[in-house]
Amino acid sequence: MKIIILGAGQVGANLAESLVAENNDITVIDLDSSRLAILQDRFDLRTVRGHAAHPSVLKLAGADDADMLVAVTQSDETNLVACKLAATLFNVPTRIARIRSTDFLETENGFLAEHFGVDHIISPEQAVTDTLHRLIEHPEALQVLDFADGKVRLVAVRAYHGGPLVGHELQDIRRHMPDVDCRVAAIYRRDHGIVPQGITVIEPGDEVFFIARHQDIPAVMRELRRMDRPVKRVMIAGGGNIGRRLAAQLERDYEVKLVDHNKSVTNLLAENLHSTLVLTGDATDEELLEQENIESMDVFCALTNDDEDNIMSALLAKRMGAHRVISLINRSAYVNLVQGGQIDIAISPAQATAGPLLSKIRRGDMAAVHSLRRGAAEVLEIVVHGDFRTSKVVGRRIGDVALPDGASIAALIRGDDVLIAHHDTLVEAEDHLVLFVLNKRIIPKVEKLFQVGFGFF
């Protein structure tokens, strides 16, 4: 697929890395020649220096025969104008825009599509905010992903010594929880992925990915680890887009404190937030944290625009007694460095953005794609079409589907019903299958499996 990416910042660079790895023809446009040079040195792609919303620059980048344009510059206005030009001047089939402003996001449905030619919107800030909210809702989890509008969730949790199921075979889950239907989709043991079988034994330290209905998640988590105290108090460092949105989402249900060093920012936040306590100060200031009783905080979220500040404030908060610390980190090398150490969870905005985009370039009808473990694994929500004759999946029981090694079906969504997958579960046309893929190198095999034969059309 020929894809033009507008913007070579953190989001654009990470998207380029993901898409080049999947053998797409990528061209990146940016005004900063140094950023473009770095990308060209690292990856097999083409770069064009110029303004992303100028027709001559888009033409030079090959917009005449591009399959997709992804506008992820820092400017919403530039992204919208570029999508409009791509639609009207160059007839680019798919246009995707990064939108940061809530004014645009909250406009009536279809406004951006009708007036600016935007097919799909991606908002890294909103994606990260939603991720943080789910992690605070399930404080023992390492990752929480929604499928089927939140009816079913995939949760990653670290198995602790002493959990009722730790040291036991997976087939014992039904005996332990006769009223709860769930499935362990994958296990990572010392960074090695395992497709679980009924006789697989969960060991302390395993990273266990399980899928269950939304309401059953707490019951399953209690089987795998000690339950933390419920979250009541949250401190947020950073009053930018993500910090502000998270505070607004949380303040109805939690005691929230927000710290930012910029006086004008905190004044504005104090006017717009309702019950959040807004403080002016530096989140790396030990005296400030002590005055605000950091040791009583259930969750500390470091969400400034500076990776180093986020790491340092999270480490300081943890040392001073915060129960759980989460840090926003843009540089992927830093994510790998700090994840799982003193910092409980490191979140990458680029990874949160990659999934929605990948769902648009995958072959087949993909309702959702989530990138896991820093892009090494994926979870796909695939809509199956066809019939027994034209499909290799429809009309077959899950145990009879010829999945490639490293892939497993975890759940089916059929209308409003959620079915946790078992070997004798029958797949019907238009089912949404939640599929866990341990290694993204097998994605082409998965796509081929779900293709519909020509006889269906």
Backbone torsions as a table, in degrees:
resi	resn	phi	psi	omega
1	MET	NA	137.1	179.1
2	LYS	-93.7	115.3	-172.4
3	ILE	-125.0	132.9	174.4
4	ILE	-106.3	126.3	178.1
5	ILE	-109.1	125.8	178.1
6	LEU	-100.4	114.8	-178.3
7	GLY	110.1	122.1	-178.1
8	ALA	-110.9	27.3	175.0
9	GLY	-75.5	-162.0	-177.3
10	GLN	-58.8	-45.7	-178.2
11	VAL	-66.8	-48.9	-179.5
12	GLY	-61.9	-42.1	-179.9
13	ALA	-64.1	-43.0	179.6
14	ASN	-68.7	-36.7	175.2
15	LEU	-65.0	-42.1	178.3
16	ALA	-59.6	-43.1	179.2
17	GLU	-60.3	-45.1	-179.7
18	SER	-64.3	-42.5	-174.2
19	LEU	-76.8	-34.8	176.1
20	VAL	-63.6	-38.1	-179.8
21	ALA	-63.4	-17.6	-179.7
22	GLU	-103.6	21.4	173.3
23	ASN	63.1	36.4	173.0
24	ASN	-92.5	156.2	177.1
25	ASP	-89.7	106.9	-170.7
26	ILE	-110.7	134.9	169.9
27	THR	-125.5	131.1	-178.6
28	VAL	-114.2	132.9	178.0
29	ILE	-112.1	134.2	175.4
30	ASP	-161.0	157.6	176.3
31	LEU	-82.2	-20.2	-175.2
32	ASP	-90.6	106.2	-176.8
33	SER	-67.0	-29.2	179.9
34	SER	-67.8	-40.1	176.4
35	ARG	-62.4	-43.0	-179.6
36	LEU	-64.4	-38.8	-179.6
37	ALA	-63.2	-40.9	178.5
38	ILE	-61.8	-44.2	179.5
39	LEU	-64.0	-41.8	-177.4
40	GLN	-67.9	-32.3	177.1
41	ASP	-69.7	-34.4	-173.4
42	ARG	-87.9	-31.9	-170.3
43	PHE	-131.4	160.6	177.7
44	ASP	-87.5	85.0	179.8
45	LEU	-149.5	172.9	-179.6
46	ARG	-109.6	146.5	178.2
47	THR	-126.3	150.3	176.4
48	VAL	-134.5	125.9	177.8
49	ARG	-90.5	126.5	178.6
50	GLY	163.0	177.8	-179.5
51	HIS	-78.5	129.8	-172.0
52	ALA	-67.1	-19.2	-177.7
53	ALA	-105.5	17.0	176.9
54	HIS	-96.9	127.5	-178.2
55	PRO	-55.2	-39.4	-178.5
56	SER	-64.5	-36.2	179.4
57	VAL	-69.9	-42.5	178.4
58	LEU	-63.2	-39.1	179.0
59	LYS	-65.4	-42.2	178.3
60	LEU	-62.0	-32.0	-179.5
61	ALA	-78.9	-6.5	177.0
62	GLY	94.7	30.3	-178.4
63	ALA	-65.4	-21.8	-178.7
64	ASP	-58.6	-34.7	-178.1
65	ASP	-125.6	25.0	178.5
66	ALA	-77.7	148.3	176.5
67	ASP	-89.5	-26.1	-175.7
68	MET	-154.2	143.9	172.5
69	LEU	-122.5	128.8	-179.7
70	VAL	-119.1	108.2	-176.1
71	ALA	-97.8	106.5	-176.5
72	VAL	-128.7	35.3	174.6
73	THR	-71.3	172.6	179.7
74	GLN	-73.0	-12.4	-175.1
75	SER	-104.7	118.7	176.0
76	ASP	-59.5	-41.5	-176.5
77	GLU	-63.3	-42.6	177.3
78	THR	-61.7	-43.5	-179.7
79	ASN	-62.4	-40.6	-178.2
80	LEU	-70.3	-43.1	178.7
81	VAL	-63.5	-41.3	179.8
82	ALA	-61.9	-41.6	178.1
83	CYS	-65.2	-39.1	178.1
84	LYS	-62.7	-44.6	178.0
85	LEU	-63.9	-41.7	-179.8
86	ALA	-61.5	-35.2	-179.3
87	ALA	-77.0	-44.4	-171.7
88	THR	-88.2	-38.4	-176.7
89	LEU	-91.1	-34.7	-170.2
90	PHE	-116.8	-5.6	178.8
91	ASN	52.9	40.7	175.9
92	VAL	-67.2	125.2	-172.1
93	PRO	-60.8	-38.6	-175.6
94	THR	-127.4	126.2	179.3
95	ARG	-123.6	126.0	-177.5
96	ILE	-123.6	133.9	-177.6
97	ALA	-125.1	136.7	169.4
98	ARG	-83.0	125.2	179.7
99	ILE	-122.2	126.1	-178.9
100	ARG	-102.8	-36.0	-174.0
101	SER	-73.8	131.6	176.8
102	THR	-67.9	-22.5	176.7
103	ASP	-59.7	-43.1	177.6
104	PHE	-72.7	-41.0	-176.1
105	LEU	-66.3	-29.2	-176.2
106	GLU	-94.5	6.7	177.2
107	THR	-70.4	165.4	-176.4
108	GLU	-59.1	150.1	-179.1
109	ASN	-57.1	132.9	176.0
110	GLY	89.3	-6.0	-177.4
111	PHE	-61.8	-50.2	-176.8
112	LEU	-68.9	-35.3	179.0
113	ALA	-66.7	-42.0	-176.3
114	GLU	-72.1	-42.0	-171.2
115	HIS	-98.8	-20.8	-177.2
116	PHE	-125.5	3.2	176.4
117	GLY	68.4	27.1	-179.6
118	VAL	-87.7	119.6	177.6
119	ASP	-81.1	-40.2	-176.2
120	HIS	-141.3	144.2	178.2
121	ILE	-110.2	135.0	170.0
122	ILE	-120.6	137.0	-179.4
123	SER	-133.4	93.9	-179.8
124	PRO	-55.1	-38.9	-178.4
125	GLU	-62.9	-43.7	-179.6
126	GLN	-70.6	-37.1	178.6
127	ALA	-62.6	-42.4	179.1
128	VAL	-67.9	-40.6	178.7
129	THR	-59.9	-45.1	178.9
130	ASP	-64.1	-38.8	177.7
131	THR	-62.0	-45.7	179.4
132	LEU	-62.4	-40.8	-179.7
133	HIS	-62.2	-42.5	179.2
134	ARG	-65.9	-37.7	179.4
135	LEU	-67.9	-33.4	176.8
136	ILE	-73.8	-33.4	176.3
137	GLU	-66.1	-35.2	178.1
138	HIS	-121.7	80.0	-170.1
139	PRO	-65.8	-16.5	179.0
140	GLU	-84.7	-9.5	-172.4
141	ALA	-84.5	151.0	172.0
142	LEU	-91.3	-28.9	-179.8
143	GLN	-157.8	142.1	179.1
144	VAL	-136.2	122.7	-178.4
145	LEU	-123.9	138.1	179.8
146	ASP	-98.0	143.3	171.1
147	PHE	-133.4	155.9	178.6
148	ALA	52.8	50.6	178.5
149	ASP	56.3	36.6	174.7
150	GLY	87.6	0.3	179.2
151	LYS	-66.5	-32.8	-179.1
152	VAL	-130.8	143.8	-177.6
153	ARG	-129.7	143.1	170.3
154	LEU	-103.9	125.8	-175.0
155	VAL	-124.9	134.7	172.6
156	ALA	-103.0	132.4	-178.7
157	VAL	-142.0	147.6	177.3
158	ARG	-88.0	119.3	-179.5
159	ALA	-72.4	127.7	-177.7
160	TYR	-106.2	147.6	175.2
161	HIS	-58.9	129.9	-179.6
162	GLY	104.1	-11.5	174.9
163	GLY	-64.9	142.6	-175.7
164	PRO	-54.2	-33.6	-178.1
165	LEU	-94.6	-12.2	-178.3
166	VAL	-68.7	128.8	-175.1
167	GLY	91.0	1.9	-179.1
168	HIS	-118.8	162.3	177.9
169	GLU	-75.6	151.9	-178.0
170	LEU	-63.1	-28.8	-179.4
171	GLN	-65.7	-12.0	177.6
172	ASP	-78.8	-9.8	-178.1
173	ILE	-57.0	-44.2	-177.7
174	ARG	-61.3	-36.1	180.0
175	ARG	-72.3	-38.5	179.7
176	HIS	-69.8	-37.6	-175.8
177	MET	-129.7	74.7	-175.7
178	PRO	-63.0	-23.2	-176.4
179	ASP	-99.6	2.0	-177.4
180	VAL	-120.4	127.1	177.6
181	ASP	-102.4	120.5	177.8
182	CYS	-147.2	169.1	178.3
183	ARG	-142.7	134.3	172.2
184	VAL	-82.7	114.0	-174.5
185	ALA	-83.8	-31.5	-178.6
186	ALA	-164.3	155.6	174.9
187	ILE	-131.6	134.0	172.7
188	TYR	-111.6	120.2	-177.9
189	ARG	-120.3	113.9	-176.2
190	ARG	52.0	45.9	177.1
191	ASP	67.2	12.1	176.9
192	HIS	-107.0	125.5	-177.3
193	GLY	-78.3	140.7	179.7
194	ILE	-128.5	128.7	169.5
195	VAL	-83.0	111.7	-170.5
196	PRO	-71.5	145.3	172.3
197	GLN	-115.0	171.9	179.9
198	GLY	-60.1	-30.4	-176.9
199	ILE	-92.0	0.1	178.7
200	THR	-64.0	132.2	-179.9
201	VAL	-100.4	130.1	177.0
202	ILE	-78.7	128.9	-179.8
203	GLU	-109.7	151.9	175.5
204	PRO	-56.3	136.5	-178.8
205	GLY	92.4	-11.9	177.5
206	ASP	-63.1	141.5	170.8
207	GLU	-94.0	108.1	-171.6
208	VAL	-104.7	124.3	174.6
209	PHE	-101.6	118.1	178.1
210	PHE	-127.8	156.4	-179.1
211	ILE	-124.0	138.1	-178.8
212	ALA	-159.4	167.5	173.6
213	ARG	-63.2	150.8	-176.0
214	HIS	-49.3	-45.6	-174.5
215	GLN	-73.6	-15.0	-177.3
216	ASP	-94.7	-6.1	-175.0
217	ILE	-57.6	-48.8	-178.5
218	PRO	-59.2	-38.3	-179.5
219	ALA	-64.0	-40.9	-179.9
220	VAL	-69.0	-39.8	-179.2
221	MET	-63.1	-34.1	178.7
222	ARG	-65.0	-23.7	179.4
223	GLU	-78.1	-18.1	-172.3
224	LEU	-107.2	-20.8	-175.9
225	ARG	-161.1	167.5	173.1
226	ARG	-66.5	137.1	-180.0
227	MET	-82.2	130.9	175.4
228	ASP	-72.4	163.9	174.5
229	ARG	-64.6	149.3	179.2
230	PRO	-62.8	146.7	-178.6
231	VAL	-77.4	128.4	175.0
232	LYS	-123.0	-36.6	-174.1
233	ARG	-120.4	129.9	-178.2
234	VAL	-129.4	133.3	172.1
235	MET	-114.2	134.6	-179.4
236	ILE	-116.7	128.3	174.3
237	ALA	-103.3	115.0	180.0
238	GLY	115.3	120.9	-178.5
239	GLY	-106.9	28.4	177.2
240	GLY	-76.5	-160.4	-176.5
241	ASN	-57.4	-45.2	-175.7
242	ILE	-73.1	-46.7	179.8
243	GLY	-59.0	-43.3	-179.6
244	ARG	-65.1	-44.9	-179.0
245	ARG	-64.7	-41.1	-179.0
246	LEU	-65.1	-44.0	178.6
247	ALA	-59.1	-42.6	179.9
248	ALA	-63.6	-36.7	178.9
249	GLN	-72.4	-34.3	-171.6
250	LEU	-88.9	-27.6	-165.3
251	GLU	-64.1	-18.9	177.2
252	ARG	-72.1	-28.9	-172.0
253	ASP	-116.0	-11.4	-175.4
254	TYR	-135.3	160.8	169.5
255	GLU	-83.7	117.2	-171.8
256	VAL	-118.8	132.6	169.3
257	LYS	-118.1	138.5	179.4
258	LEU	-127.7	130.0	-178.2
259	VAL	-116.6	131.5	173.6
260	ASP	-145.1	146.6	-175.6
261	HIS	-81.2	-15.3	-174.5
262	ASN	-92.6	117.0	-175.7
263	LYS	-62.0	-42.7	-178.8
264	SER	-65.0	-35.9	177.3
265	VAL	-65.2	-46.2	-178.0
266	THR	-67.0	-34.6	176.4
267	ASN	-61.8	-43.5	-179.9
268	LEU	-66.3	-41.9	179.6
269	LEU	-64.5	-40.7	-179.9
270	ALA	-61.8	-31.6	179.0
271	GLU	-74.7	-33.8	-171.7
272	ASN	-96.9	-25.1	177.3
273	LEU	-89.2	152.4	-171.4
274	HIS	-94.4	-61.4	-175.2
275	SER	-112.9	0.2	178.4
276	THR	-71.0	134.7	173.9
277	LEU	-84.8	113.8	-176.0
278	VAL	-101.0	128.4	-176.4
279	LEU	-122.4	142.3	173.2
280	THR	-97.1	123.5	-179.2
281	GLY	167.3	-178.5	-177.7
282	ASP	-103.9	123.9	-177.8
283	ALA	-69.6	-10.0	174.5
284	THR	-95.7	8.8	178.7
285	ASP	-86.9	109.8	-176.2
286	GLU	-60.2	-38.0	-178.8
287	GLU	-65.3	-41.9	178.5
288	LEU	-61.9	-47.0	-179.7
289	LEU	-60.6	-39.4	179.6
290	GLU	-66.0	-41.9	179.0
291	GLN	-62.6	-33.2	-177.9
292	GLU	-93.5	17.0	173.5
293	ASN	56.5	54.9	-179.0
294	ILE	-59.3	-28.7	-178.2
295	GLU	-67.1	-16.3	179.6
296	SER	-94.8	-0.5	-177.1
297	MET	-79.9	130.2	177.1
298	ASP	-76.6	-36.4	178.5
299	VAL	-139.7	133.7	172.9
300	PHE	-116.7	124.1	-178.6
301	CYS	-114.6	117.0	177.9
302	ALA	-94.8	107.8	-168.5
303	LEU	-129.2	30.3	177.1
304	THR	-77.3	178.9	178.8
305	ASN	-85.4	0.6	-175.4
306	ASP	-111.8	115.2	-177.5
307	ASP	-58.1	-44.9	-176.5
308	GLU	-63.7	-42.3	177.2
309	ASP	-61.9	-41.3	179.7
310	ASN	-62.9	-43.8	-179.9
311	ILE	-64.4	-46.3	-176.7
312	MET	-66.7	-42.9	-179.3
313	SER	-68.0	-35.2	178.1
314	ALA	-67.9	-42.8	178.2
315	LEU	-63.5	-41.4	179.4
316	LEU	-64.7	-45.3	179.9
317	ALA	-61.2	-40.1	179.3
318	LYS	-64.8	-44.4	-179.0
319	ARG	-64.0	-30.7	-177.5
320	MET	-88.9	1.1	170.8
321	GLY	117.5	-1.0	175.8
322	ALA	-60.5	135.7	-171.9
323	HIS	-68.9	-42.3	-177.0
324	ARG	-141.1	134.1	-179.1
325	VAL	-124.1	139.0	-179.7
326	ILE	-126.5	134.7	-177.4
327	SER	-125.3	134.2	173.5
328	LEU	-85.2	125.3	-176.1
329	ILE	-136.1	123.0	-177.8
330	ASN	-83.3	-39.0	-175.8
331	ARG	-79.4	122.1	-174.6
332	SER	-61.7	-32.4	179.3
333	ALA	-63.2	-35.3	178.3
334	TYR	-70.1	-37.2	179.0
335	VAL	-57.9	-47.9	180.0
336	ASN	-62.8	-31.6	-174.9
337	LEU	-73.8	-41.4	-170.3
338	VAL	-101.6	-20.1	-176.4
339	GLN	-58.2	128.5	174.7
340	GLY	85.0	-1.6	176.2
341	GLY	-90.7	-130.2	175.8
342	GLN	-66.5	-28.5	174.9
343	ILE	-86.6	121.7	-173.4
344	ASP	-66.7	-45.6	-177.6
345	ILE	-141.0	132.0	173.0
346	ALA	-111.2	129.6	-176.0
347	ILE	-114.4	131.7	178.6
348	SER	-107.0	118.2	176.9
349	PRO	-58.5	-35.0	-178.5
350	ALA	-64.4	-39.8	178.0
351	GLN	-66.0	-37.3	178.8
352	ALA	-65.2	-28.4	-178.6
353	THR	-84.3	-29.7	-173.0
354	ALA	-62.2	-40.7	-175.9
355	GLY	-57.2	-54.8	179.7
356	PRO	-57.0	-34.5	179.6
357	LEU	-72.6	-42.4	-179.2
358	LEU	-60.9	-31.3	179.2
359	SER	-64.6	-21.3	-179.5
360	LYS	-87.9	-18.0	-177.3
361	ILE	-107.9	-10.4	178.0
362	ARG	-68.5	146.8	173.0
363	ARG	-76.9	140.1	-176.9
364	GLY	101.3	173.7	-176.8
365	ASP	-91.5	94.1	-177.3
366	MET	-98.5	115.2	177.0
367	ALA	-78.5	-30.7	-179.9
368	ALA	-160.3	147.9	173.0
369	VAL	-134.3	130.1	175.8
370	HIS	-122.2	129.0	178.8
371	SER	-88.8	131.4	-176.6
372	LEU	-122.1	158.9	174.2
373	ARG	48.4	54.3	175.9
374	ARG	56.6	37.2	174.0
375	GLY	91.4	-4.6	-177.1
376	ALA	-75.5	-31.9	-177.9
377	ALA	-125.4	164.8	179.8
378	GLU	-143.7	154.1	168.4
379	VAL	-119.7	128.2	-175.8
380	LEU	-115.6	139.4	167.8
381	GLU	-107.9	107.4	-172.2
382	ILE	-111.2	132.5	174.1
383	VAL	-91.7	124.4	-176.7
384	VAL	-95.6	139.1	-179.3
385	HIS	-126.5	170.0	176.2
386	GLY	98.5	-163.5	178.4
387	ASP	-138.7	-172.8	-174.7
388	PHE	-60.5	-31.5	-176.0
389	ARG	-80.0	-36.9	-172.3
390	THR	-100.8	-10.2	-178.8
391	SER	-118.9	146.6	175.7
392	LYS	-88.6	2.9	-175.4
393	VAL	-123.3	-45.8	-175.2
394	VAL	-64.2	137.3	178.8
395	GLY	81.0	6.9	-179.5
396	ARG	-116.7	151.8	174.1
397	ARG	-79.1	150.1	-173.9
398	ILE	-57.0	-36.6	179.1
399	GLY	-64.5	-18.1	-178.7
400	ASP	-100.0	-4.3	178.8
401	VAL	-77.7	129.4	-174.6
402	ALA	-82.4	69.6	179.6
403	LEU	-71.0	142.1	174.9
404	PRO	-66.7	154.3	178.4
405	ASP	-58.1	131.4	-179.4
406	GLY	100.0	-1.3	178.5
407	ALA	-119.3	144.0	178.0
408	SER	-148.3	142.0	176.3
409	ILE	-88.1	124.5	-174.6
410	ALA	-101.4	-33.2	-176.7
411	ALA	-158.5	160.5	173.5
412	LEU	-125.4	140.0	173.0
413	ILE	-114.8	119.3	-177.6
414	ARG	-122.1	98.9	-173.9
415	GLY	66.5	-122.3	177.9
416	ASP	-94.8	0.8	-177.0
417	ASP	-95.2	140.0	175.2
418	VAL	-109.8	122.4	179.3
419	LEU	-115.4	116.0	173.9
420	ILE	-71.8	131.9	-170.6
421	ALA	-71.5	134.4	170.3
422	HIS	-131.6	165.4	-172.1
423	HIS	-61.1	-26.0	-177.1
424	ASP	-100.2	8.2	178.5
425	THR	-71.3	128.1	-177.8
426	LEU	-88.6	131.5	179.4
427	VAL	-89.2	130.3	178.4
428	GLU	-114.1	158.5	178.3
429	ALA	-59.7	141.1	180.0
430	GLU	75.1	4.7	170.6
431	ASP	-64.0	147.0	169.5
432	HIS	-97.9	118.0	179.0
433	LEU	-101.1	131.7	173.6
434	VAL	-95.3	115.3	-171.3
435	LEU	-117.9	127.1	177.3
436	PHE	-97.7	129.1	-179.8
437	VAL	-119.8	113.4	-176.1
438	LEU	-65.7	-34.9	-177.1
439	ASN	-135.3	121.7	-173.7
440	LYS	-66.0	-9.5	177.1
441	ARG	-65.3	-21.0	-179.6
442	ILE	-91.6	3.8	-179.9
443	ILE	-54.7	-44.3	178.7
444	PRO	-57.1	-36.9	177.3
445	LYS	-66.3	-38.3	177.7
446	VAL	-65.0	-45.2	179.2
447	GLU	-59.4	-42.5	180.0
448	LYS	-64.3	-38.6	-179.9
449	LEU	-60.7	-36.0	-174.2
450	PHE	-94.9	4.4	175.9
451	GLN	-69.2	147.2	179.2
452	VAL	-98.4	136.2	-179.9
453	GLY	-65.5	158.0	-177.3
454	PHE	-62.2	-28.2	-178.4
455	GLY	-61.7	-16.8	-177.8
456	PHE	-75.2	-26.8	-171.8
457	PHE	-90.4	NA	NA
